[in-house]
Amino acid sequence: MAANDGRAEKRPKSVWLTENPSLKPKRKADQPAGLDLDKIVDATVRLLDSESLAKFSMRRLAAELGVTAMSVYWYVDTKDDLLELALDSVAGEMPVPDASDARSDWRDQLRALAVAYRDMLLRHPWTARLLGEYINIGPHATEFSNATQRAMRRSGLTPDAMGGALAAVFHFVYGFSTIRALHEERCRAAGISLDDYFAQVFAALSDRPEFAEAMDLSTRAGYARADRGALEMLDRDFAVALDLQIAGIEAMRDRGAGG
């Protein structure tokens, strides 16, 4: 054991790593009327969805709830605590496979989990930033993580390769979904659809010689077709990329690598 040199132990703070009295029920007389932690977290998610993480504040949340900012602090100690609770709340939206279904294929389970993760990131674009800042070990996030590990254990990979395989799949989903969400947010701010944005880009680049190869590939792949929307193309690319991730896991397993 290291000697105590008198300095306080430093570690990232998390609502899930502390015995937080603010998350315990308080005396009835102390509680603002009609307010509870679930309502506060739900309102936080609504505001983050509608107004973005950059515009979120405890004062704005209190106004949404019709209470004073101090009333919110009866239930959470800090804004960070509340954001962690909101992050775990939306993690609860992601369905997980039935662990008791022994007949289910691990590849189908992994695809379903990846799609659930993508959809959550697109519904709640603010989660991408918070996932990079918080440890994300709340109960809903942990349930989802356990489901991904159960699916991966059935793949046949050696245990020391499973962590990297899961990282390959879900870091891909995170990156793909975050970029798409940012494009969609930019389009909403500009008042145009994603289809219109893609059409403008293709039109602007079609006659520029330095983009000739890229435009030729895009045309042959169907990206420039008027009858194919941007979301359809993005969904197709996501599915192909996810299949490649799973194929890579199978290839590693079959050649006995990673062990």
C-alpha positions in Angstrom: 0.0 0.0 0.0 1.4 3.4 -0.9 2.1 5.8 1.9 -0.4 8.6 2.4 1.4 11.8 1.7 -1.5 13.9 2.9 -2.9 14.7 -0.5 -6.5 13.8 -1.2 -7.0 10.9 -3.6 -7.8 12.2 -7.1 -10.1 10.3 -9.4 -12.8 11.2 -12.0 -16.0 12.1 -10.2 -19.1 10.1 -11.0 -22.6 9.8 -9.6 -22.2 6.0 -9.8 -18.9 5.9 -7.9 -20.0 7.8 -4.8 -22.5 7.2 -2.0 -24.5 10.2 -3.1 -27.0 11.3 -0.5 -28.7 13.5 -3.0 -30.1 10.4 -4.8 -31.7 9.1 -1.6 -35.4 9.9 -0.8 -35.7 13.0 1.4 -38.3 13.7 4.1 -41.6 14.5 2.5 -41.7 18.0 4.1 -38.3 18.8 2.4 -39.5 18.0 -1.2 -40.8 20.6 -3.5 -44.4 19.8 -4.3 -44.9 17.7 -7.4 -41.2 17.2 -8.1 -39.2 14.0 -8.0 -35.9 12.8 -9.5 -37.6 10.9 -12.4 -39.4 14.1 -13.5 -36.2 16.0 -13.3 -34.3 13.5 -15.4 -37.1 13.3 -18.0 -37.2 17.0 -18.3 -33.4 17.1 -18.7 -33.6 14.6 -21.6 -36.4 16.6 -23.3 -34.3 19.8 -23.0 -31.1 18.2 -24.2 -33.0 16.8 -27.2 -34.7 20.1 -28.1 -32.1 22.7 -27.2 -28.7 20.8 -27.3 -26.1 20.2 -24.6 -24.5 23.7 -25.2 -27.7 25.5 -24.3 -28.6 23.3 -21.3 -28.4 24.9 -17.8 -29.8 24.2 -14.4 -31.7 27.5 -14.5 -33.3 26.6 -17.9 -34.2 23.2 -16.5 -35.8 24.8 -13.4 -37.9 27.1 -15.6 -39.0 24.1 -17.6 -40.2 22.4 -14.4 -41.7 25.6 -13.0 -39.6 25.5 -9.9 -36.5 27.4 -8.6 -33.0 26.2 -9.4 -32.5 25.5 -5.7 -35.4 23.0 -5.8 -33.5 20.9 -8.4 -30.5 20.7 -6.1 -32.7 18.9 -3.5 -32.3 15.9 -5.7 -28.9 16.2 -7.4 -25.7 17.8 -6.1 -24.3 19.0 -9.4 -25.1 19.4 -13.1 -22.7 16.7 -13.9 -24.6 14.2 -11.7 -27.8 15.1 -13.6 -26.2 14.7 -17.0 -24.9 11.2 -16.0 -28.4 10.3 -14.9 -29.9 11.5 -18.2 -27.3 9.6 -20.1 -28.2 6.4 -18.3 -31.9 7.1 -18.7 -31.6 7.1 -22.5 -29.4 4.0 -22.4 -32.5 2.3 -21.1 -34.2 2.8 -24.5 -31.9 0.3 -26.1 -33.5 -3.2 -26.2 -31.3 -6.2 -25.3 -31.7 -9.7 -26.6 -33.3 -12.4 -24.4 -30.4 -14.0 -22.6 -32.4 -17.2 -22.2 -32.8 -17.8 -25.9 -30.0 -20.3 -26.7 -31.2 -20.6 -30.3 -30.5 -17.0 -31.2 -27.4 -16.4 -33.4 -24.7 -14.2 -31.9 -24.3 -12.4 -35.1 -28.0 -11.4 -35.2 -27.8 -10.4 -31.5 -24.7 -8.2 -32.2 -26.3 -6.6 -35.2 -29.5 -5.8 -33.2 -27.4 -4.3 -30.4 -25.3 -2.2 -32.8 -28.5 -0.9 -34.5 -30.0 -0.1 -31.1 -26.9 1.9 -30.1 -26.9 3.7 -33.4 -30.6 4.6 -33.1 -30.1 5.9 -29.5 -27.2 8.1 -30.6 -29.3 9.6 -33.5 -32.3 10.2 -31.3 -30.2 11.9 -28.7 -27.1 13.6 -30.4 -25.9 15.1 -27.1 -25.1 11.6 -25.8 -22.0 11.4 -28.1 -20.3 14.2 -26.2 -21.2 12.8 -22.8 -20.1 9.3 -23.6 -16.6 10.7 -24.1 -16.7 12.5 -20.8 -18.4 10.2 -18.3 -17.6 6.7 -17.3 -21.1 5.5 -18.2 -21.6 2.7 -15.7 -25.2 3.3 -14.7 -27.6 0.4 -14.4 -29.1 0.7 -17.9 -25.7 1.1 -19.6 -24.3 -1.8 -17.6 -27.3 -4.0 -18.7 -26.5 -3.1 -22.4 -22.8 -3.7 -21.9 -23.5 -7.1 -20.4 -25.7 -8.0 -23.4 -22.9 -7.2 -25.8 -20.5 -9.3 -23.9 -22.9 -12.3 -23.8 -23.3 -12.1 -27.5 -19.5 -11.8 -28.1 -18.8 -14.8 -25.8 -20.9 -16.9 -28.1 -18.8 -15.9 -31.1 -16.0 -18.3 -30.3 -13.3 -15.7 -29.9 -10.8 -16.2 -27.2 -11.5 -14.1 -24.1 -8.5 -11.7 -24.6 -9.7 -10.9 -28.1 -13.3 -10.1 -27.1 -12.7 -6.6 -25.7 -11.0 -5.5 -28.9 -13.7 -7.0 -31.0 -16.4 -5.2 -29.1 -14.4 -2.0 -29.4 -14.1 -2.4 -33.1 -17.9 -2.8 -33.5 -19.2 -0.2 -31.1 -16.5 2.5 -31.7 -17.4 2.1 -35.4 -21.1 2.6 -34.5 -20.2 5.6 -32.3 -18.2 7.3 -35.0 -20.6 6.6 -37.8 -23.6 7.8 -35.8 -22.0 10.9 -34.4 -20.9 12.1 -37.9 -24.4 11.5 -39.2 -26.1 13.2 -36.3 -23.8 16.3 -36.8 -24.8 16.4 -40.5 -28.5 16.2 -39.6 -28.1 18.9 -36.9 -26.4 21.2 -39.4 -29.1 20.7 -41.9 -31.8 21.4 -39.4 -30.1 24.6 -38.4 -29.9 25.6 -42.1 -33.5 24.7 -42.7 -32.8 22.1 -45.4 -33.2 18.4 -45.6 -30.3 15.9 -45.6 -31.3 14.9 -49.1 -31.1 18.5 -50.3 -27.7 18.9 -48.6 -26.3 15.8 -50.3 -27.7 17.0 -53.7 -26.0 20.3 -53.3 -22.7 18.6 -52.5 -22.9 16.3 -55.5 -23.8 19.2 -57.8 -21.0 21.3 -56.5 -18.4 18.6 -57.0 -19.6 17.0 -60.2 -17.6 19.2 -62.6 -14.4 19.5 -60.5 -11.7 17.2 -62.0 -10.0 16.5 -58.6 -13.2 14.8 -57.5 -13.7 12.8 -60.7 -12.7 9.4 -59.3 -14.8 9.9 -56.1 -17.8 11.1 -58.2 -17.5 8.1 -60.6 -17.5 5.6 -57.7 -20.4 7.5 -56.0 -22.4 7.3 -59.3 -21.7 3.6 -59.8 -22.7 2.9 -56.2 -26.0 4.7 -56.7 -25.3 7.7 -54.4 -26.2 10.2 -57.1 -29.5 8.7 -58.0 -32.4 11.1 -57.6 -34.7 8.3 -56.4 -32.5 7.3 -53.5 -32.5 9.4 -50.4 -29.6 10.2 -48.2 -31.0 8.3 -45.2 -31.4 5.2 -47.4 -27.8 5.4 -48.5 -26.5 6.0 -45.0 -28.5 3.0 -43.7 -27.0 0.8 -46.5 -23.5 1.9 -45.8 -24.0 1.2 -42.1 -25.3 -2.3 -42.7 -22.4 -3.1 -45.0 -19.8 -1.7 -42.6 -21.4 -3.7 -39.7 -21.4 -6.9 -41.8 -17.7 -6.3 -42.4 -17.0 -5.9 -38.7 -18.8 -9.2 -38.0 -17.0 -10.9 -40.9 -13.7 -9.8 -39.4 -14.7 -11.3 -36.0 -15.5 -14.6 -37.7 -12.2 -14.6 -39.7 -10.2 -14.0 -36.5 -12.0 -16.8 -34.8 -11.6 -19.2 -37.6 -7.9 -18.7 -37.9 -7.4 -19.0 -34.2 -6.0 -15.5 -33.8 -6.3 -13.2 -30.9 -5.6 -16.0 -28.4 
